[in-house]
């Protein structure tokens, strides 16, 4: 009936009108025209699939379902139901070939809405009959609870499983009298959280009026739904211009301003006026579809935009309780923060996702503290404590979370940029909960403490090593200094000394550092020593105020993370990169503009043109996004440490996606302020481009005079590092250098100095050998030119062996099992290993590493073609990513007779003039051994 349908200007999602449908029981409304549905073609680069989308506004909830049917020539081919028990706007993204009943076909020519079993009135707007959406991103909610059920257990479940999480909350209220410490604990937590969030502002009637006028403008337009850009990607500019939204984050800031104002005035009338406006603003938000049970089409990456909203609602708990609307607000915060996740059964919990700690945890705490019932609040705080205890464990394989060596994983790799966010979300909550019955203590506290302290090892002072910046190769992301202070204050037995003294060194906040100093703490000395982080294939070496770090990759650890607009040229960043950091990235020679991505210092790489270096990105499967994260097929990559010195070694093998013939065996030995770098077996079949091992690349700015000086085969770079080349033909230059922007591909330039060893085109079994004196004095540099105080005992494809004459330390990079040549101590090994030995009188101190993480044995066949060539596969789809590192026992045969002490994982057996050590290890962790000569 025509009279049942009209154009309405009451509410709309784009333009200035929507379609009003007044229906009676089981009425139907049809729209004619091709739906645009396309059958998904397997094997194509595009993984997105055809989905249906629309908005509905319902004034009065109906206890029934509306059907949406899709017909061809009058015959229903597929359909889906919408539960109509809601008020306000709702949207849904329904994938045709997975989420609907029936079988969709191309050229469907009619959409029919079948009304529920009772009369009603709805507005319909913004129907998009077919839009290509990544199948991981359609989300189910209370209106369409059948959509994308796989998301409940997928890699992105932390974003997508809001429906599941909300419905696993144990809603039973325990009627019990809380103990005194439980009640005091709740008050402490609320007080700390409030103090951390609250900001005192000046309140005037004019300011309140401004906020009222701001809200009047908001009411005339819509509150954005987070992933609108995905669904509108193919709209024409004029269509996009008709869609006007307030950014969610902007609305959150507006709400938080109101909360600050309410808590800053003592005037009762002003308070009442602000509270009323805040409550109305929340009602507007709910009406827009931002309410419990609504998934906005998709909820992936929700959290970054919601923090201010959660904070504002918590700060307004008192007036919302008076209005009787606090439970509705709590429900909304509970739903979008996925607070129900804290009820995840132990058997379903493998590891924590860093995004949860960063973006969702603060919202979860806000939801808990919004409880009116204290017993319920206590119950949920205990549940949060229990969830955090499960989360703060060492996670298996390369799954997200905390690792034994202090690294923090996200996207299947050590990712400092995301660890920072995790600490910013988690550590304040550790602080709010401390010294209450709900606190995080013992092993969990120590795991977070170690991870926070480790951030200062791979950073200097605040910037991470360039090879650890993931897909964000810039200097904007830095360690979170405040985490050190809050963790220090959260110590189980008072303020933690290690964290407090580290904070004093790192912080520029005089007031906070003075307070810690007044408690007897002093600034720590900048860390000195060598650290092995083999879960991330990283070796760190520090003296004074500088850090040098080496980074590799393997068949378990990706070499790069590249997105369509991030790190397009970063393929080589883990090819044995060796970076010296003294101060910020810029002060240490790195500026993104003009940086030559083919010449990361320390790497051995093919100098291909930028067009060939640029990543060829695609969505490999439906477990991943549109990204590139390449693996090697080698297991040998990592480091070792002993008595403040260390080493790093790797078998480099480039993925066949680019050049599978490119191989090298690389090592770095760190002795005090000296590094010895060896390469062997360098080969590839690229006859057009040269292969280079980069010595240094440093930004010079406008002052070309400060560039390197050269004396024969000795370079002194602008950073006061001296390079002595023993094997290899060097090429060097300084001046204007052209490159490409990592995110846009546009040309960039800057003045740089660059030096590298040229192995020529299509090298075969090429080598290099050079040493670096790091930040030496003039006197040390003079001595280094004449004698470097080390010997290379072997350099071939089986082993690199170097002896430091000053410390009497020998480093062994044993790339293959078997007999070990040209050395005094080791006869053979049966497993590729890294060994450091230091003689101290009749005692030998030894550190052993098996760098193979052993997450799986044999071959991951899915990564290879029928011809045995490695294929690109998403790391997220690998079946072994959540496996625990397997223990392995390595046999090391020593020349001579020794007794062993210091480690229960080592057994010694004397056989004639030899001692056979059986060393059990896992996770690439160094095994320390004391050997006593008993011959």
RODRENVO-114742 format. One record per residue (C-alpha): x, y, z. Coordinates in steps of 0.2 Angstrom, whole numbers, padded with zeros to 4 digits, always signed. Each point is the difference from the previous one (the first is absolute). Example, Ala and Ser with C-alpha at 12.3 -4.5 7.8 and 13.67 -1.06 7.14 Angstrom:
! RODRENVO-114742
+0062-0022+0039;+0006+0017-0003;
//
This chain:
! RODRENVO-114742
+0000+0000+0000;+0007+0017-0005;-0007+0009+0015;+0011-0012+0012;+0016+0007-0008;+0006+0018+0001;+0016+0011-0001;+0004+0006+0018;+0011+0015+0005;-0001-0005+0019;+0016-0010+0000;+0013-0006-0013;+0017-0008-0002;+0005+0010-0016;-0007+0014-0010;-0015+0008+0009;-0014-0014+0000;-0004-0018+0002;-0013-0012-0005;-0015-0002+0013;-0009-0017-0001;-0016-0002+0011;-0004-0018-0001;-0013-0012+0006;+0002-0018+0005;+0010-0009-0013;-0001+0014-0013;+0014+0000-0013;+0009+0014-0009;+0011-0003-0016;+0014+0009-0008;+0003-0004-0018;+0017+0000-0009;+0016-0011-0001;+0007-0003+0017;+0018+0000-0007;+0004-0016+0009;+0016-0008-0007;+0005-0018+0002;+0017-0001+0009;+0014-0007-0011;+0012-0010+0009;+0019+0002-0003;-0001+0018-0004;+0010+0014+0009;-0017+0008+0006;-0006-0010+0016;-0015+0012+0004;-0017-0007-0003;-0017+0007-0005;-0010+0007+0015;-0017+0008+0002;-0001+0016+0011;-0013+0012+0006;-0006+0011+0015;-0017-0002+0009;-0007+0012+0013;-0013-0008+0011;-0010+0011+0012;-0009-0014+0010;+0008-0017+0003;-0010-0015-0007;+0002-0017+0006;+0002-0008-0017;+0010-0001-0016;+0001+0009-0016;+0005-0011-0015;+0011+0008-0014;-0002-0011-0016;+0010+0000-0016;-0009-0006-0016;+0003-0004-0018;-0015+0000-0012;-0011+0000+0015;+0008-0015+0009;+0008+0002+0017;+0018-0005-0002;+0007+0005+0017;-0006+0009+0016;+0005+0005+0018;-0010+0005+0015;+0002+0016+0011;-0006+0000+0018;-0010+0016+0002;+0001+0001+0020;+0009+0016-0001;-0002+0019+0001;+0011+0012-0011;+0011-0003-0015;+0008-0016-0004;+0010-0006-0015;+0006-0017-0005;+0013-0007-0013;-0007-0017-0006;+0011-0010-0011;-0010-0009-0014;+0009-0016-0002;+0004-0004+0018;-0013+0009+0012;-0016-0001-0010;-0012-0015-0001;-0003-0007-0018;+0012+0002-0015;+0004+0017-0007;+0001+0001-0019;+0007+0014-0011;-0013+0012-0008;-0012-0001+0015;-0013+0014-0005;-0011+0003+0016;+0002+0004+0018;-0015-0004+0011;-0003+0005+0018;-0013-0011+0009;-0007+0008+0016;+0000-0008+0017;-0016-0008+0007;-0006+0017+0007;-0002+0018-0007;+0013+0013+0001;+0010+0014-0008;+0018+0001-0005;+0012+0011-0010;+0011-0008-0013;+0015+0009-0006;+0017-0003-0009;-0004-0017-0008;+0016-0006-0009;-0006-0016-0008;+0017-0007-0003;+0017+0006+0006;+0017-0010+0001;+0005-0002+0018;+0014-0010+0008;-0009-0015+0006;+0009+0001+0017;-0009+0017+0004;-0018-0003-0001;-0006-0001+0018;-0015-0008+0009;-0010+0009+0013;-0017-0002+0008;-0010+0005-0016;+0010-0012-0011;+0008-0013+0011;+0004-0012-0014;+0013+0010-0009;+0018-0006-0001;+0000-0013+0014;+0018-0004-0004;+0005+0017+0007;-0003-0006+0018;+0016-0011-0001;+0009+0010-0014;+0017+0009+0002;-0010+0016+0001;-0013-0006+0013;+0005+0013+0012;-0008+0013-0011;-0014-0011-0008;-0007-0011+0014;-0010+0013+0009;-0016-0010+0000;+0009-0016+0006;+0009+0010+0014;-0015+0009+0006;-0010-0016+0001;+0013-0010+0010;-0001+0013+0015;-0005-0009+0016;-0014+0012+0005;-0005-0009+0016;+0002+0012+0015;+0008-0007+0015;-0010+0006+0015;+0015+0001+0013;+0007+0012+0012;+0016+0007-0006;+0015-0001+0011;+0007+0017+0006;+0016-0002-0011;-0011-0004-0015;-0010+0016+0003;+0015+0011+0003;+0008-0008-0016;-0014+0006-0011;+0000+0017+0007;+0019+0001-0003;-0001-0006-0018;-0014+0013-0004;+0009+0014+0009;+0017-0004-0010;-0009-0002-0016;-0010+0016+0002;+0016+0010+0005;+0009-0006-0015;-0014+0005-0012;-0006+0016+0008;+0005+0017-0006;-0006+0015+0009;-0007+0014-0012;-0008+0017+0002;-0019-0001-0001;-0011+0015-0005;-0018+0001-0006;+0007+0005-0017;+0010-0016-0002;-0015-0010+0005;-0010+0009-0014;+0014-0003-0012;-0001-0018+0003;-0019+0000-0001;+0001+0009-0017;+0013-0013-0006;-0012-0014+0005;-0014+0009-0010;+0012-0001-0016;+0004-0019+0004;-0019-0005+0000;-0002+0006-0018;+0013-0012-0006;+0005-0018+0003;+0013-0007+0011;+0013-0010-0010;+0001-0019+0000;+0018-0005+0000;+0003-0009-0016;-0011+0011-0012;+0015+0003-0011;+0001-0019-0004;-0018-0001-0006;+0000+0017-0009;+0017-0003-0009;-0008-0001-0017;-0012+0014+0002;+0002+0015-0012;+0006+0016+0008;-0017+0009-0001;-0008-0015+0009;+0013+0000+0014;-0004+0019+0002;-0018-0004+0004;+0006-0010+0015;+0004+0011+0015;+0006-0007+0016;+0007+0006+0017;+0016-0010+0003;-0002-0012+0015;+0016+0007+0008;-0006+0018-0001;-0017-0005+0008;+0010-0009+0014;+0011+0016+0003;-0017+0010+0001;-0007-0012+0013;+0017+0000+0010;+0000+0019+0000;-0018-0001+0008;+0007-0013+0013;+0014+0012+0004;-0012+0015+0002;-0012-0010+0011;+0014-0006+0011;+0008+0018+0001;-0015+0010+0006;-0008+0000+0017;-0015+0011-0006;-0015-0012+0001;-0010+0009-0015;+0015-0002-0011;+0003-0018+0005;-0019-0004-0004;+0001+0009-0017;+0016-0009-0005;-0006-0017+0006;-0017+0002-0010;+0010+0004-0015;+0012-0015+0002;-0015-0011+0002;-0009+0006-0015;+0017-0002-0010;+0001-0018+0005;-0019-0002-0005;+0005+0007-0017;+0015-0012-0001;-0011-0015+0003;-0013+0006-0012;+0014+0000-0013;+0003-0018+0002;+0014+0002+0013;-0008-0011+0013;+0001-0017+0007;-0004-0014-0013;+0005+0010-0015;+0015-0004-0010;+0000+0014-0013;+0002-0012-0015;+0018-0003+0007;+0009+0003+0016;+0018-0004-0006;+0013+0012+0007;-0013+0008+0012;+0008+0007+0015;+0012+0013-0006;-0015+0012-0002;-0009-0005+0016;+0012+0004+0014;-0007+0017+0004;-0018-0006+0000;+0004-0013+0013;+0010+0012+0011;-0014+0013-0001;-0014-0013+0005;+0010-0006+0015;+0003+0018+0006;-0019+0003-0001;-0005-0015+0009;-0007+0010+0014;-0013+0010-0010;-0004-0014-0011;-0004-0011+0015;-0012+0014+0006;-0008+0001-0017;-0002-0019+0000;+0009-0002-0016;+0017-0006+0006;-0004-0019-0004;-0004+0005-0018;+0017+0008-0001;+0008-0014+0008;-0008-0012-0012;+0007+0010-0015;+0017+0001+0007;+0000-0019+0005;-0005-0004-0018;+0012+0011-0010;+0015-0003+0012;-0003-0019-0002;+0000-0001+0019;-0007-0018-0001;+0017-0005-0006;+0005-0001+0018;-0012-0015+0002;+0009-0010-0014;+0002-0018+0006;+0018-0005+0004;+0000-0014-0013;-0004+0013-0014;+0014+0012+0005;+0016-0002-0009;+0007+0018+0001;-0004+0018+0002;-0002+0012-0014;+0010+0016+0002;-0015+0010-0008;-0010-0006+0015;+0012+0007+0013;+0002+0016-0010;-0017+0005-0005;-0013-0011+0009;+0007-0003+0017;-0004+0018+0006;-0018-0002-0006;-0002-0016+0009;+0006+0008+0017;-0012+0014-0003;-0014-0012-0003;+0004-0009+0016;+0001+0016+0010;-0017+0006-0006;-0009-0014+0010;-0012+0007+0013;+0000-0017+0010;+0017-0001+0009;-0001-0019+0001;-0002-0001-0019;+0015+0013-0002;+0011-0011+0011;-0005-0016-0009;+0005+0008-0017;+0016+0007+0007;+0005-0017+0006;-0005-0006-0018;+0011+0013-0007;+0015-0005+0011;-0003-0018-0005;+0000+0005-0019;+0016+0011+0002;+0009-0015+0009;-0004-0011-0015;+0005+0014-0012;+0016+0004+0009;+0008-0016-0004;+0014-0005-0013;-0010-0003-0015;+0004-0015-0012;+0009+0001-0017;-0002+0017-0008;-0017+0004+0007;-0003+0017+0007;+0005+0004+0018;+0016-0002+0011;+0015-0010-0004;+0014-0008+0011;+0013+0012-0006;-0010+0016+0004;-0007+0003-0018;-0018+0004-0002;-0008-0008-0016;-0014+0007-0011;-0003-0005-0018;+0010-0015+0003;+0016+0009+0004;+0009+0011+0013;-0008+0017-0003;+0006+0014+0012;-0013+0013-0008;-0014-0011+0005;+0008-0005+0017;+0000+0019+0004;-0019+0000-0002;-0002-0016+0010;+0009+0008+0015;-0010+0016-0002;-0016-0011+0002;+0006-0013+0012;+0013+0009+0012;-0013+0013+0007;-0012-0014+0004;+0014-0010+0009;+0003+0017+0009;-0019+0002+0004;-0002-0017+0007;+0016-0001+0010;+0000-0003+0019;-0018-0005-0001;-0008-0018+0000;-0001+0001-0019;+0018+0004-0003;+0012-0007-0013;+0015-0007+0009;+0013-0014+0001;+0005-0008-0017;-0012+0011-0010;+0007+0016+0007;+0018-0006-0003;-0004-0004-0018;-0007+0017-0004;+0015+0008+0010;+0012-0010-0011;-0009+0005-0016;+0000+0019+0005;+0019+0000+0005;+0004-0009-0017;-0007+0015-0010;+0014+0010+0006;+0013-0013-0006;-0006+0001-0018;-0002+0018+0000;+0012+0015+0002;-0005+0010+0008;-0018+0000-0005;+0000-0006-0019;+0000-0018-0004;+0012-0008-0012;-0006+0004-0018;-0001-0019-0003;-0013-0001+0014;-0011+0013-0006;-0011-0012-0010;-0010+0008-0014;+0003+0017+0008;+0018+0004-0004;+0000+0018+0008;+0005+0007+0016;-0017+0005+0007;-0003-0015+0010;+0010-0001+0016;+0001-0010+0016;-0013+0005+0013;+0010+0007+0015;-0016+0002+0011;-0001-0019+0000;+0016-0001+0010;-0007+0012+0014;-0017-0008+0001;+0007-0018+0001;+0013+0006+0013;-0014+0007+0011;-0010-0017-0002;+0014-0010+0008;-0006-0014+0012;+0012+0005+0014;+0000+0019-0003;+0008+0010-0014;+0010-0011-0012;+0018+0005-0001;+0005-0005-0017;-0015+0008-0008;+0001+0016+0010;+0019+0003-0004;-0003-0004-0018;-0014+0013+0000;+0011+0013+0008;+0012-0002-0014;-0013+0000-0014;-0012+0013+0006;+0000+0019-0003;-0013+0003+0013;+0009+0008+0014;-0014+0000+0013;-0003-0019-0002;+0019-0004+0000;+0003+0011+0015;-0013-0009+0010;+0008-0017-0004;+0017+0007+0005;-0007+0006+0016;-0004-0018+0004;+0018-0005-0002;+0001-0005-0018;+0013+0006-0012;+0002+0000-0019;+0006-0016-0007;+0016-0002-0010;-0005-0002-0019;+0000-0019-0002;+0016-0008-0005;+0002-0017-0007;-0007-0012-0014;-0018-0007-0001;-0007-0014-0010;-0018+0001-0005;-0001-0015-0011;-0019+0000-0001;+0002+0015-0010;+0017-0005-0008;+0008+0015+0007;+0017+0003+0009;+0003+0015+0010;+0017+0007+0005;+0002+0016+0011;+0014+0011+0007;-0002+0017+0008;-0013+0010-0009;-0001-0011-0017;-0009-0015-0006;+0005-0012-0014;-0013-0012-0006;-0001-0014-0012;-0016-0008-0008;-0004-0015-0010;-0015-0010-0005;-0004-0019-0003;-0013-0012-0005;-0009+0004+0016;+0003+0019+0001;-0005+0012-0014;+0013+0011-0008;-0012+0015-0004;-0017+0006+0003;-0007+0010-0015;-0017+0007-0003;-0007+0010-0015;+0005+0016+0007;+0014-0005+0013;+0018-0006-0002;-0001-0003-0019;+0019-0001-0002;+0004-0009+0017;+0004-0017-0007;+0018+0000+0005;-0002+0006+0018;+0003-0017+0008;+0014-0006-0012;+0013+0001+0015;-0003+0019+0003;+0013+0007+0012;-0004+0017+0006;+0009+0011+0012;-0011+0012+0010;+0006+0014+0011;-0014+0012+0003;-0016+0000-0011;-0001-0008-0017;+0003+0017-0008;+0016+0004+0011;+0006-0018-0005;-0001+0003-0019;-0018-0005-0005;-0013+0012-0008;-0013-0009-0010;+0001+0013-0015;+0014-0005-0010;+0004-0016+0009;+0006-0013-0012;-0011-0016+0004;+0013-0011-0009;+0014+0004+0012;-0005-0003+0018;+0017-0001+0009;+0006-0018+0003;-0011-0008-0013;+0005-0009-0015;-0013+0003-0014;-0002+0003-0019;+0000+0018-0005;-0016-0002-0011;-0008+0016-0007;-0014+0007+0012;-0013-0006-0012;+0005-0018+0003;+0003+0003+0018;-0018+0006+0003;-0010-0013+0008;-0013-0009-0011;-0013-0002+0013;-0016-0010-0001;-0012-0009+0012;+0007-0017+0001;-0015-0008+0008;-0015+0004+0011;+0010-0002+0016;+0011+0015-0005;-0003+0018-0006;+0008+0008-0015;+0018-0001+0006;+0017-0008-0002;+0009-0009+0014;+0013-0012-0008;+0008-0014+0008;+0017-0009-0004;+0002-0019-0001;+0015+0001+0012;-0001-0004+0019;+0017+0008+0004;-0001+0018+0006;+0003+0007+0017;+0013+0005+0012;+0010-0004+0016;+0007+0009+0015;+0014-0003+0012;+0007+0011+0014;-0005+0016-0008;+0005-0005-0018;-0010-0008-0014;-0003-0006-0017;-0013-0001-0014;-0001-0012-0015;-0012-0005-0013;-0002-0010-0016;-0008+0013-0012;-0011-0007-0013;-0012+0012-0010;-0018-0006-0003;-0003-0006-0018;-0014+0013-0002;+0015+0012-0004;+0016-0009-0002;+0001-0018+0007;+0018-0002-0006;+0007+0014+0012;+0009-0008+0015;+0014+0004+0012;+0007-0005+0017;+0003+0014+0011;+0007+0003+0017;+0004+0015+0012;+0011-0002+0016;-0002+0014+0013;+0015+0002+0011;+0000+0016+0011;-0001+0015-0012;+0005-0011-0015;-0010-0010-0012;+0007-0013-0013;-0012-0003-0015;+0003-0015-0011;-0009-0007-0015;+0002-0015-0011;-0009-0010-0013;-0008+0016-0008;-0009-0005-0016;-0015+0004-0011;-0004-0001-0019;-0004+0019-0002;+0012+0005-0015;-0008+0017-0001;+0002+0007+0017;+0015+0000+0012;+0000-0008+0017;+0006+0011+0015;+0004-0002+0018;-0003+0017+0008;+0013+0007+0012;-0010+0016+0004;-0013+0012-0006;-0002+0017+0010;-0010+0015-0003;+0011+0016-0001;-0012+0014-0002;+0007+0016-0007;+0018-0003+0006;+0009-0011-0012;+0016+0004+0008;-0004-0011+0014;-0001-0015-0011;+0012-0015+0001;+0019+0001-0002;+0009-0015-0008;+0018-0006+0002;+0004-0015-0011;-0013-0013+0006;-0005+0009+0016;-0015+0011+0001;-0005+0012+0014;-0018+0004-0003;-0009+0016+0006;-0006-0009+0016;+0018-0003+0006;+0000-0019-0004;+0015-0007-0009;-0001-0014-0013;+0015-0010-0004;-0003-0011-0016;+0011-0016-0001;-0009-0009-0014;-0011+0008-0013;+0000+0014-0013;-0008+0016+0007;-0010+0014-0008;-0004+0016+0009;-0009+0016-0004;-0007+0015+0008;-0012+0014-0006;-0018+0000-0006;-0008-0017+0001;-0017-0003-0008;-0012-0013+0007;-0019-0003+0002;-0012+0003+0013;-0005-0016+0010;-0018+0003-0001;-0004+0009-0016;+0015-0005-0012;+0003+0018-0004;+0018+0006-0003;+0009+0007+0016;+0018+0006+0001;+0013+0006+0013;+0018+0001+0003;+0007-0017+0005;+0017-0009+0002;+0000-0018-0006;+0013-0014+0000;-0001-0018-0005;+0009-0015-0006;-0004-0004-0018;-0001-0019-0003;-0004+0004-0019;-0014-0008-0010;-0006-0018+0002;+0014-0003+0013;+0005-0018+0004;+0007-0005+0017;+0005+0018+0003;+0007+0006+0017;+0002+0015+0011;+0010+0004+0016;+0000+0017+0009;+0001+0006+0018;-0008+0016+0008;+0007+0010+0014;-0016+0007+0008;+0002+0018+0007;+0018-0001+0003;+0012+0013+0007;+0013+0007-0012;+0013-0011+0010;-0011-0016-0003;-0002+0004-0018;+0019+0002-0003;+0003-0017+0008;-0015-0008-0009;+0008+0005-0017;+0016-0009+0004;-0007-0015+0009;-0018-0005+0004;+0004-0013+0014;-0009-0014-0007;+0003-0015-0012;-0012-0009-0012;+0003-0018+0003;-0012-0006-0014;-0011+0007-0013;-0010-0011-0012;-0017-0007-0002;+0002-0012+0015;+0005+0012+0013;+0006+0018+0004;+0012-0001+0015;+0007+0016+0008;+0012+0002+0015;+0001+0017+0009;+0017+0001+0007;-0004+0013+0014;-0014-0010+0008;+0007-0017-0004;-0018-0004-0007;-0003-0011-0015;-0017+0001-0010;-0006-0014-0011;-0013+0002-0013;-0002-0019-0005;-0012+0000-0015;+0001-0019-0002;+0002-0015+0011;+0016-0010-0001;+0019+0002+0004;+0005+0018+0004;+0016+0006-0008;+0015+0011+0006;-0004+0002+0018;+0007-0005+0017;-0016-0006+0009;-0014-0007-0010;+0002-0016-0010;-0017-0002-0007;-0019+0004+0003;-0015-0009-0007;-0011+0015-0002;+0002+0017-0007;+0005+0011+0015;+0007+0016+0007;+0013-0002+0013;+0010+0013+0010;+0015-0006+0011;+0010+0011+0012;+0016-0007+0008;+0002+0005+0018;+0015-0010+0007;-0004-0018+0002;-0019+0004-0002;-0009+0003-0017;-0016+0009+0000;-0011-0005-0014;-0017+0006-0008;-0009-0011-0012;-0015+0003-0011;-0010-0010-0012;-0008+0014-0010;-0013-0012-0008;-0017+0005+0009;-0006-0018-0004;-0019+0005-0002;-0001-0014-0012;+0010-0014-0007;+0002-0004-0019;-0008+0010-0013;-0016+0010+0000;-0005-0007-0017;-0014+0013-0003;+0014+0013-0002;+0007-0009-0015;-0005-0003-0018;+0000-0018-0007;+0017+0004-0007;+0007+0004+0017;+0000+0019-0002;-0005+0011+0015;-0017+0009-0002;-0006+0015+0009;-0011-0005+0014;-0008+0011+0014;+0009-0003+0016;-0018+0001+0008;-0005-0015-0009;+0015-0011+0006;-0006-0015+0011;+0016+0001+0010;-0001+0018+0006;-0007-0005+0017;+0012-0014+0003;+0011-0001+0015;+0019+0000-0004;+0006-0018+0001;+0015-0004+0011;+0015-0007-0009;+0016-0008+0006;+0016+0005-0009;+0016-0010+0001;+0016+0011+0001;+0016-0010+0001;+0014+0010+0008;+0019-0003-0002;+0006-0005+0017;-0007-0006+0017;-0012+0011+0009;-0012+0000+0014;-0016+0010-0001;-0009+0011+0013;-0013+0014+0000;-0014-0008-0011;-0011-0016+0003;-0004+0000-0019;+0018-0005-0004;+0007-0017+0002;+0018-0004-0002;+0008-0017-0006;+0019-0002-0002;+0005-0011-0014;+0019-0002-0002;+0007+0017-0002;-0017+0008-0004;-0015+0006+0010;-0017-0002-0007;-0012+0013+0006;-0019-0004-0002;-0009+0017+0001;-0018+0001+0001;-0008+0017-0005;-0016+0008-0008;-0006+0017-0006;+0017+0005-0006;+0005+0004+0018;+0019+0001+0004;+0006-0015+0012;+0014+0006+0011;+0013-0013+0005;+0015+0000+0011;+0014-0013-0006;+0014-0005+0011;+0016-0008-0008;+0003-0016+0009;+0012-0008-0012;
//
